[in-house]
Amino acid sequence: MMITIKEIAEEAGVSATTVSNVLHGRTKKVSPEMIKKIQDLLEEKNYVPRFGLNALTNRKSKMIGVLISTPEFVERSPYERPFYGTVIGTLESAFREKGYYIMICSSKNMQEVMRMILGWNVDGVVSISLPPKYYQEIKEITGKPVVSIDMDVDTPYTTGCYNITSTDEVCGEKVVEYLLEQNIRKIIYIANAKKGADYRRYQGALKAYKSALGETAELEEVMLGTTCEERIATYQELEKYVGHHAALFFSTDFNAAEAMGYFNRKNIRIPEDISIVGCDDDVFARLSVPKLTTVKIDSVRKAEIAAEVMLSLLEGKIIEEKEIKVNTCLIERDSVFINGKDKMNAEN
């Protein structure tokens, strides 16, 4: 239970108005000694202010908190990535249609995010990429429904959590199967993290690779750095695969497009010299040169389902299905060397 202004006031021996005045810097009529006493109590009791008119009452606020746990690999703001903009825009539209508004909180510091969301009397919380342990903590502390988008399901904390994600293992399988169909045997998987969707895509890719080439076959995995300079250094290292009928399978279109830009500047031809595949089918895939072969991860549908589940929970409905997976599909464009059997034989 969170402590209230009234309880702080009772302990300090003053009115709730006095505590509120100190909290908001209106201290002209309050003695220095009382200001310090109240401030000490606020800190000791870990008081979290509740904002907004409805937050001062027990009424519904008609607000949905949207929490973004910014991944470590995001160099600056998560809003630079199309995924977050797409999801937030879809959520805002879906909730506004039903008379709700969203409040967005994002940070790499999860304690800061938790404090921000607890300060508002939101009716529910939609989290994006939130670590499962924080999902459970928010649910317990607020007593409000929580729905997650792309929570890491490979942990013991997900029991009873509503999670909207995609068939990421299938995504990895589809890409590797497609590349093998083009007689490409050297495949390098390039990711940002060894967890979450990146890891599940690798697991699917590895499964398809071993199924085709034998249990002893190992799919090489390369991890990218968090800065542009670190990633460029990795792309430079990947030049060793140029001209060897190889494919680079990136866990995101953002990194695939960034690598393509690097190779284009080095006059390395795509797909003639090296094939590249991404994941997401976002704006980077459609604007890259050449256009990127990728796997469509339907972020719009994820957000729509998350909003539908949240609205149902707010109406008191029981939702039996806790994890809902959105299907993925391969989008074939121009960045993979198609059926390179003749080229491979010529090299041999």
N, C-alpha and C positions, 0 to 999 in steps of 0.2 A: 504493500500500500504506500502511495506517495503522500507525504505530509502536506497539509494545506496551510494557507495563510492564517486561517483562524486558529489552527493549533499552534503555529509559531507565536501568534499574538498572545494566546493564553499563557504560554510558557514565559514570554517576556513581560507579561503583566501590562500590556497595552492593547489598544484597539486594533482590529484588522486593518482599519484605514491607515493607522500609523505604520504598520508593517508594509502595506502596499506603497505608501509614500516613500519609505526608505528604499524599497525594491526598485522604484522608478526614479530615484534621485531627487524626490521632492522633500528636502530635509531642512528647510528654513525654520520650521517650528519644532524640530526634534533636537534634543540635546546631543552633543557629541558622544556622551557616555551611552545613551540609548541607541544611537546609530550603530556603535560598535557592538553592543549587546545583540541587536537584531541581526546584524551582518554575520556575527559569529554563529548564531543559531541557524541562520540560513545555510551556512557552509557546513556546520556540524550535522544538520539533518539532511544534507544533500538535496535541498529544495529545488525542484524543477518548475520554473514559471510556466503557466498555461496562458497561451495567447489567444486573442480573438474574443469577440463578444460571447459567443456560445460556449467558449471554453470556461467562462466564469459561471456557467450554469450546468445543469444535468441534461440540457437539451441536446439533440443531435446537431452536430456541427455541419453536416452535409459536406464534409471534407474527407478525401482519401489521401493518406500519406503515400508518396512514392519514394522509396528508399533505393538509392543506387550505391552499391558497394563498389567503388572504383577499383578495377583490377590493377595489380601492381605494374603490369606491363604497359598500362596507359601512361604515356609520357606527361601529358598535361591534363586536359579535361576530357571526361568520357564523352562529352557532347560533340567532340570532333569525329567520333565514329558514327556512321549512319545507323547502326543498330539501335543506339540509345535514342536518337531523335525519332526514329520510326516508332519505337515502342511507346515513348512518352506521348507523341502526337496521337497515336491510336487510343491510348488510355484516356487522354484528356477528352477526346471526342466522344468516346463511349460513355464515360461517366457524366459529362456535361449533358448529354442527351437524356439522362435519367435524373437530372437536377443536382448532380454532385460536382465538386471542384477538386482539383488535385493540388497538393503541396509537395514540392520536390526537395529532397535532401540528398546530397552526394558528397562523399569524402572517402579518402583512403583510411581515415581514422574512424573505426567503427564505433568507438565510444562517443565520439562527437556526433555521429549520425544518430545513435541511440538517444542521446540527450536531446537532440533537436526534435525527434519525433515524439518523445515523451512530453515535450513542452506544449504540444497541441492536442486538443480534444478531438482527434480524428476518429471517424467512425470505423475505419479499417485501414490496413496497410498492404500495399503491393510492393514487394521487394524485387530488385533486379540484381542477379549475381551475388546474392547475400549468402555468406557462410551459414550453414544450417544451425550452428549453435546459437547464432544471434536471432535467427528465426524463432527458435523456441523461447529465447529470453524475451523478445518483444511480445510474443503471444502471451506469455505468463504475466508480464508486468502490466501490459495495457488491458488484457482481457478482451481484446478486439480481434476480429478475424484477420488472418494474415494469409496472403496468397503470393507465392514466389514465381518468378520467371527465371529459368536457367540456374536454379540452385544446384550445387554440386551434389549429385545423388550418391556418390561413392563414399559416404560416411555413415556412421551409425546414428546420426542425429535427425535423420529425415523421416522417421516413423511418425505417421499422423500429419505430415506436412502436405499442404496443397502446392504442387509444383507443376508448372507448365514448361515443358522443354521440347526437344526435338529428338528424332531418331538418329543420334550422332554416330553410333556404331555403324548403322546402316550407311550413313554418309561416307564413312571411311571405306567400307566394303565396296560401295558403288564406284568410287574413284579408282581404287586399285584394280578392280575387275575391268573397268573401262580402259585403263592404261595397259593392262596385260593383253586386252583384245587388240591393241595397237602394236603388239609385239615389243612393248617397252618393258624390260626386265629390271633395269636399274631405277628404283624409285626412292626418293629421299623425302621423308615427312618433316616439315618445318613448322614449329609451333611456338607459342608464347609461354605456355605453362604445362607442367606435367600433372595437371589435374583438370577437373571439370570437363567441358565439351572438348577441349583440345586433346585431353587424354583419352576420352571415349572414342573420338575419331581415329586416334592412333590404334586403339585396340581393335576397331573394326577393320582398319587397313591391314594390320598385322595378321588378323584372322584370314582375310582373303589372300594375302601374300603367301602365307604358309599352306593354305588349301591348294593353291595352284603350283607352288614350287617345292613343297615338302616341309615337314616340321622343323628341319634344321635351318631353313631359310630365315634370315634376319632382315627386317626392314629398318634401314638406317633412320635415326631420328636426330634432328638438329634443333637446338633451342636458340631463340632469338633474344638479343639484349633489349633493355628498356629504352635506350636512346637511339636516335637516328644514326649516330656515328657507329654504335655497336652493331646495329643491323647491317649497315653498309659493309662493315668488315666481314660479316658473315656472308653476304652476297658475293664479296670478292673471293672468299674461300670456296664458295660453291661454283666458281668459274672452272674448277678442275673437272666438272662433269660436262662442260660444253663440248659438243662434237662426239659424245659417247652414247648417243641415243638414250639419254636419261630424262627423267621427269622429276620436277620439284613440285611436291604436293604441299601447299600451304594451308594452315588451319583457318586463315582468314583471307578475304579478298584484299583487305587493306595491305597486308604484307606482300601478297602476290603481286599487286599492282606496283608497290614500291620497288620490288625486285625487278619487275619488268622495266620500269623506268631506268634502273641502274644498268641492266643489260643493254637496253636500247642506246644509252649514252656510250656504251663500250662497243657499239656496232656488232653486238651479238644478236643473231637473228632468232626470233621466236615465231614458229616452233621449229624451224629448220635446224638450228644448232642445239636447242634445248626446249623441252616442253614444260609448261607451267599450268597448274590447276589450283583453284582457290576454293573457298567455302563461304557462302552467304548469299551470293547473287545480289550484291548491293550496287550502288552507283559506281564504285571503283571497277567492278567487273565490266560494266557496260561502257565506261569511258576509257578503259585502258587500250593500249595499242600493242598488238592486236587485241580484239575483244576476248575476254577471259572465259575459258571453260571453267565451270564452277558447279557447286551443288547449291540449289536453292534452299535456304533456311528461312521459312516463312515467318518473319518477325511480326508482321501485321497480325497473322492468325494467332500467334502466341499471346499477343496483347489483348486481342478480342476475347479469347477464351479466359484469360486472367480476369478481365472485367466482368464477363458473364458469371464466373464462379463467385467473385466478390459480391456482386449484386444479389446473387441467390442466397449467399450466406447472410447478407444484411437483411434479407426478407425472412430469415429464420429457416430456410430450407436446409435439408440434410443432403450433402453431396458425398456419395459413397466413393467415387473414384478420386483418389488422392493425387496420383501422378498421371498427367495427360501429355502424350507425346504427339507432336505435329510431324507429319511425314516430310521427308526430304526427297528431292529429285535432281538428277544430273541435268545440267544445262550445257549442251555442247556448242562451243563457239569456235574460236580460231587459234587457240594457244597450245594445242596438242598436235604433234606430228601424226597424222592419220595413217594407220597400217604401215608401219615402217619396216616391214619384212624385207623388202628388197634392199633398203639402206643397210639394215643390220647384216644381211648376207654379204653385201659388198665390203663392209668393214672387216668381216671375218675372213 
